[in-house]
Amino acid sequence: MFRFALLALFCFSAVYSIKIAVIPVTLGIILWPICAILLFWRRPAQFIPQVTKGGVSLPFIWISALFVYSVCISILRGGGQDFSVPYNFSVWALLFVPSAFLLVAAVQEGAGGGLWRGMDIQDLLVIVILSQSVFIYWSFVSVEFRGVSSSILGDLSEGTLDIGGSRVKGFSNGGGALLSLTQAIGAALSVKLFIERDRWRYVFFAAVVAGSTLLTARTGLMFIALFLAMYLPYCIISRRIRWRIFLFVIAIGGLLSFYLYNNFVEDNYKILFEEYVLTRSFDIFVSMFSGEVGENSAVQAIANMYVVPDTFAGLIFGSGLFTVGGIGYVGDPGYIKYINYFGLLGCLGMYGYFLLIMLMTVRHSASYPEKVFICIVYFLFFVVETKEPFFAKANIILHLLYFYTIHSAAIRRRKTVGVSTEIPEVALAGQGG
């Protein structure tokens, strides 16, 4: 139990980059070395081979090269005014990559061969995102919870609920599009696990997590819609899903949700949900189907931000300015922000890195449905990058999938060659789990 609680807390803090008010750095940076010591202190020799053979060198070397390059760009092109991008790369190297690797190593191999009842890192990720969904719903209906979470996280909004602005934050420092996207990935992963394992609880998990995106931002809702539009047809055509039963369960669940909403939700929350939440979440879809997507205010705002550097040197090397107090601010889209910061050369290095780990993840995946899932997730990341730099903000989930497939492939190889697959016991201090 202690092992599970520790890993869940660690995973939650890393995925949502939780920062406590009294701590100057994110909680995950403090927790991952602590977890490494607790999980592997008795047999460190078993952890070292996982570091050297578990695919860590590729991300660390590539990100280190991006860090050095961005420092040079900030100094030579930006005059040393803006080091926010080098800082982001340092967060990748110090938090996202080691956290993802350690979680996978602990859950898949290191900590006794997994969690309860054969759970793997995918289950842990779904549980963490599902718990955030509960916090989002709780935050929507409870002023007290918003106040407590704001105090713990040092949120300057002091627990206010601004549907039109910051939206519902759940238990996280941020909110809006990033939180919505993270929730959407959890819903997509739940659908994948349902297809693979034929366990209907994952449909329930997916519905609960997907519903939480309505209270955060429209980005997650669009991610889920596009994911289902691509993944489900593949599963139906390849006969990997009993679609009639699936649609029947979805219909029953929808009717039950409608009944509970009409009979048990208070009128003031109905008004808030219908007039603000639904309007904000679905306005872009209404615009698309009415042929007026160009008139949508969000689409117009993003379109106006697509301005590239007007000099050859700026296009190739950028300006060295990302955003410092508004200096060098060019808008929200990830591609535009990074082209203006370190030019096409820097973008080639950064986005090329994600293409490479996508190919590595697909290469080590166990089945074609899993390969299709990975490709769709990455494709949608490249799509939503047109809105915000989500590769920079949410890549810990991509690294979790990367390390998961590498570890799973290593286990399959051991079974294939007839080597003993007994996973060594690397228990937590005190045998808490």
ZIMODA-V876953 format. One record per residue. SS is DSSP state (@ for helix, = for strand, . for the rest). PHI is phi in radians with two decimals (* if undefined). NEAR is the number of other ideal C-beta (glycine too) atoms within 8 Angstrom. Layout:
# ZIMODA-V876953
<<SS & PHI & NEAR> <SS & PHI & NEAR>>
This chain:
# ZIMODA-V876953
<<. & * & 6> <@ & -1.12 & 9> <@ & -1.06 & 13> <@ & -1.09 & 10> <@ & -1.10 & 8> <@ & -1.13 & 12> <@ & -1.16 & 15> <@ & -1.14 & 12> <@ & -1.10 & 9> <@ & -1.08 & 15> <@ & -1.11 & 12> <@ & -1.08 & 12> <@ & -1.15 & 13> <@ & -1.34 & 16> <@ & -1.12 & 12> <. & -1.77 & 13> <. & 0.82 & 12> <. & -1.18 & 13> <. & -2.24 & 11> <. & -1.38 & 9> <. & -1.00 & 8> <. & -1.58 & 4> <. & -1.96 & 8> <. & -1.31 & 2> <. & -2.14 & 7> <. & -1.13 & 11> <@ & -1.09 & 11> <@ & -1.09 & 13> <@ & -1.11 & 9> <@ & -1.39 & 10> <@ & -1.34 & 12> <@ & -1.16 & 14> <@ & -1.19 & 7> <@ & -1.11 & 8> <@ & -1.13 & 13> <@ & -1.05 & 10> <@ & -1.18 & 8> <@ & -1.16 & 10> <@ & -1.41 & 13> <@ & -2.18 & 12> <. & -1.20 & 7> <. & -1.34 & 6> <. & -2.32 & 8> <@ & -1.09 & 8> <@ & -1.13 & 6> <@ & -1.41 & 11> <@ & -1.50 & 14> <@ & -1.04 & 8> <@ & -1.06 & 8> <@ & -1.17 & 13> <@ & -1.17 & 9> <@ & -1.37 & 8> <@ & -1.93 & 7> <. & -1.63 & 13> <. & 1.48 & 11> <@ & -1.31 & 10> <@ & -1.07 & 7> <@ & -1.04 & 10> <@ & -1.06 & 14> <@ & -1.16 & 10> <@ & -1.16 & 8> <@ & -1.14 & 11> <@ & -1.15 & 13> <@ & -1.08 & 9> <@ & -1.13 & 9> <@ & -1.12 & 13> <@ & -1.08 & 12> <@ & -1.08 & 8> <@ & -1.08 & 11> <@ & -1.18 & 14> <@ & -1.09 & 10> <@ & -1.08 & 8> <@ & -1.12 & 17> <@ & -1.08 & 15> <@ & -1.41 & 10> <@ & -1.36 & 7> <. & -1.76 & 12> <. & -1.78 & 13> <. & 1.18 & 6> <. & 1.27 & 6> <. & -1.47 & 10> <. & -2.39 & 13> <. & -2.04 & 8> <@ & -1.19 & 9> <@ & -1.23 & 14> <@ & -0.97 & 11> <@ & -1.08 & 8> <@ & -1.06 & 9> <@ & -1.14 & 12> <@ & -1.17 & 9> <@ & -1.14 & 10> <@ & -1.00 & 12> <@ & -1.27 & 13> <@ & -1.67 & 7> <@ & -2.15 & 15> <@ & -1.12 & 12> <@ & -1.17 & 13> <@ & -1.14 & 10> <@ & -1.13 & 13> <@ & -1.09 & 14> <@ & -1.12 & 15> <@ & -1.11 & 13> <@ & -1.07 & 16> <@ & -1.14 & 14> <@ & -1.08 & 14> <@ & -1.25 & 12> <@ & -1.38 & 14> <@ & -1.38 & 13> <@ & -2.32 & 11> <@ & -1.17 & 13> <= & -1.66 & 15> <. & 1.46 & 10> <. & 1.47 & 6> <. & 2.17 & 9> <. & -1.81 & 12> <@ & -1.17 & 5> <@ & 0.88 & 4> <@ & 1.31 & 5> <. & -1.15 & 9> <. & -2.11 & 11> <@ & -1.13 & 11> <@ & -1.14 & 10> <@ & -1.11 & 10> <@ & -1.08 & 15> <@ & -1.13 & 14> <@ & -1.11 & 15> <@ & -1.09 & 9> <@ & -1.10 & 13> <@ & -1.21 & 15> <@ & -1.12 & 12> <@ & -1.12 & 10> <@ & -1.14 & 18> <@ & -1.06 & 15> <@ & -1.08 & 8> <@ & -1.10 & 13> <@ & -1.14 & 16> <@ & -1.09 & 11> <@ & -1.10 & 10> <@ & -1.12 & 15> <@ & -1.18 & 10> <@ & -1.82 & 6> <. & -2.15 & 8> <@ & -1.17 & 7> <@ & -1.09 & 6> <@ & -1.14 & 10> <@ & -1.07 & 12> <@ & -1.18 & 10> <@ & -1.15 & 9> <@ & -1.13 & 15> <@ & -1.13 & 12> <@ & -1.16 & 8> <@ & -1.18 & 8> <@ & -1.57 & 13> <. & 1.24 & 11> <. & -1.38 & 10> <. & -1.23 & 4> <. & -1.27 & 8> <. & 0.99 & 7> <. & 1.46 & 11> <. & -1.26 & 6> <. & -1.93 & 9> <. & -1.98 & 8> <. & -1.09 & 10> <. & -1.37 & 5> <. & -1.97 & 5> <. & -1.32 & 7> <. & 1.05 & 12> <. & -1.41 & 11> <. & -1.78 & 15> <. & 1.08 & 15> <. & -1.93 & 10> <. & -2.69 & 13> <. & -1.31 & 10> <. & -1.74 & 9> <. & 3.02 & 12> <@ & 1.14 & 11> <@ & -1.12 & 13> <@ & -1.13 & 12> <@ & -1.08 & 19> <@ & -1.08 & 16> <@ & -1.14 & 14> <@ & -1.06 & 15> <@ & -1.10 & 18> <@ & -1.11 & 17> <@ & -1.12 & 13> <@ & -1.10 & 17> <@ & -1.13 & 15> <@ & -1.09 & 16> <@ & -1.14 & 12> <@ & -1.10 & 14> <@ & -1.09 & 15> <@ & -1.04 & 13> <@ & -1.17 & 13> <@ & -1.11 & 13> <@ & -1.10 & 11> <@ & -1.27 & 9> <@ & -1.92 & 7> <. & 0.96 & 6> <. & -1.99 & 7> <. & -1.23 & 8> <@ & -1.08 & 6> <@ & -1.20 & 13> <@ & -1.16 & 14> <@ & -1.09 & 9> <@ & -1.01 & 13> <@ & -1.07 & 13> <@ & -1.15 & 10> <@ & -1.13 & 10> <@ & -1.20 & 17> <@ & -1.08 & 13> <@ & -1.09 & 10> <@ & -1.17 & 14> <@ & -1.17 & 16> <. & -1.10 & 9> <. & -1.63 & 11> <. & -1.91 & 17> <. & -2.87 & 12> <@ & -1.31 & 12> <@ & -1.03 & 14> <@ & -1.13 & 18> <@ & -1.11 & 15> <@ & -1.15 & 10> <@ & -1.04 & 15> <@ & -1.12 & 13> <@ & -1.06 & 9> <@ & -1.19 & 10> <@ & -1.08 & 14> <@ & -1.11 & 9> <@ & -1.14 & 8> <@ & -1.76 & 10> <@ & -1.44 & 14> <@ & -1.11 & 11> <@ & -1.00 & 8> <@ & -1.07 & 10> <@ & -1.16 & 11> <@ & -1.23 & 10> <@ & -1.11 & 6> <. & -1.48 & 8> <. & 1.01 & 5> <. & -1.79 & 7> <. & -2.53 & 9> <. & -1.46 & 5> <@ & -1.16 & 8> <@ & -1.15 & 6> <@ & -1.14 & 7> <@ & -1.05 & 10> <@ & -1.14 & 8> <@ & -1.10 & 8> <@ & -1.13 & 10> <@ & -1.08 & 9> <@ & -1.12 & 8> <@ & -1.11 & 8> <@ & -1.08 & 11> <@ & -1.12 & 8> <@ & -1.14 & 8> <@ & -1.14 & 8> <@ & -1.10 & 9> <@ & -1.11 & 8> <@ & -1.12 & 8> <@ & -1.11 & 9> <@ & -1.08 & 9> <@ & -1.23 & 7> <@ & -1.84 & 6> <@ & -2.19 & 5> <. & -1.61 & 9> <. & -1.16 & 5> <@ & -1.09 & 5> <@ & -1.14 & 6> <@ & -1.30 & 10> <@ & -1.11 & 10> <@ & -1.10 & 8> <@ & -1.08 & 10> <@ & -1.21 & 10> <@ & -1.34 & 9> <@ & -1.47 & 7> <@ & -1.98 & 10> <@ & -1.15 & 11> <@ & -1.14 & 10> <@ & -1.08 & 9> <@ & -1.19 & 10> <@ & -1.29 & 10> <@ & -1.91 & 10> <@ & -1.12 & 11> <@ & -1.23 & 12> <@ & -1.22 & 8> <@ & -1.06 & 8> <@ & -1.12 & 12> <@ & -1.12 & 8> <@ & -1.30 & 6> <. & -1.58 & 6> <. & 1.32 & 5> <. & -2.09 & 7> <@ & -1.08 & 9> <@ & -1.19 & 6> <@ & -1.56 & 7> <. & -1.16 & 11> <@ & -1.12 & 5> <@ & -1.15 & 9> <@ & -1.11 & 12> <@ & -1.10 & 10> <@ & -1.09 & 8> <@ & -1.19 & 13> <@ & -1.05 & 7> <. & -1.25 & 7> <. & -1.52 & 11> <. & -1.43 & 9> <. & -2.24 & 6> <. & -1.69 & 8> <. & -0.98 & 10> <. & -1.69 & 4> <. & -2.14 & 6> <@ & -1.12 & 5> <@ & -1.10 & 6> <@ & -1.16 & 12> <@ & -1.20 & 10> <@ & -1.47 & 9> <@ & -1.96 & 10> <. & 1.36 & 15> <. & -1.85 & 10> <. & 1.35 & 14> <. & -2.10 & 13> <. & -1.76 & 9> <. & -3.04 & 11> <= & -2.30 & 10> <. & 0.99 & 4> <. & 1.62 & 5> <= & -1.25 & 9> <. & 1.33 & 13> <. & -1.23 & 6> <. & -2.10 & 8> <. & 2.20 & 11> <. & -1.64 & 8> <. & -0.96 & 14> <@ & -1.06 & 14> <@ & -1.06 & 9> <@ & -1.22 & 13> <@ & -1.06 & 14> <@ & -1.41 & 14> <@ & -1.11 & 13> <@ & -1.26 & 13> <@ & -1.40 & 16> <@ & -2.19 & 14> <@ & 1.21 & 14> <@ & -1.16 & 8> <@ & -1.09 & 9> <@ & -1.14 & 16> <@ & -1.13 & 12> <@ & -1.06 & 8> <@ & -1.20 & 12> <@ & -1.29 & 11> <@ & -1.27 & 10> <@ & -1.10 & 8> <@ & -1.06 & 12> <@ & -1.21 & 13> <@ & -1.10 & 9> <@ & -1.17 & 10> <@ & -1.24 & 13> <@ & -1.11 & 12> <@ & -1.09 & 8> <@ & -1.15 & 13> <@ & -1.14 & 13> <@ & -1.10 & 10> <@ & -1.04 & 6> <@ & -1.63 & 9> <. & -1.20 & 10> <. & -1.46 & 7> <. & -2.57 & 7> <@ & -1.14 & 6> <@ & -1.02 & 13> <@ & -1.18 & 12> <@ & -1.09 & 10> <@ & -1.11 & 10> <@ & -1.01 & 11> <@ & -1.06 & 14> <@ & -1.08 & 10> <@ & -1.16 & 12> <@ & -1.04 & 13> <@ & -1.16 & 12> <@ & -1.03 & 9> <@ & -1.22 & 11> <@ & -1.08 & 13> <@ & -1.14 & 8> <@ & -1.22 & 8> <@ & -1.27 & 14> <. & -1.09 & 13> <. & -1.17 & 8> <. & -1.76 & 11> <. & -2.59 & 12> <. & -1.36 & 10> <@ & -1.28 & 14> <@ & -1.03 & 13> <@ & -1.32 & 7> <@ & -1.57 & 8> <. & -2.15 & 12> <@ & -1.33 & 11> <@ & -1.09 & 12> <@ & -1.20 & 11> <@ & -1.13 & 16> <@ & -1.23 & 14> <@ & -1.07 & 13> <@ & -1.12 & 11> <@ & -1.08 & 14> <@ & -1.20 & 15> <@ & -1.07 & 13> <@ & -1.18 & 15> <@ & -1.15 & 12> <@ & -1.15 & 14> <@ & -1.12 & 11> <@ & -1.12 & 10> <@ & -1.12 & 10> <@ & -1.14 & 11> <@ & -1.11 & 9> <@ & -1.11 & 8> <@ & -1.09 & 10> <@ & -1.20 & 9> <@ & -1.14 & 6> <. & -1.48 & 6> <. & 1.44 & 4> <. & -1.34 & 6> <. & -1.00 & 4> <. & -1.76 & 7> <. & -1.12 & 4> <. & -1.55 & 7> <. & -1.10 & 7> <= & -1.42 & 6> <. & -2.13 & 12> <. & -1.48 & 10> <. & -1.29 & 12> <. & -1.02 & 7> <. & 1.49 & 5> <. & 0.91 & 6> <. & -1.23 & 9> <. & -1.63 & 10>>
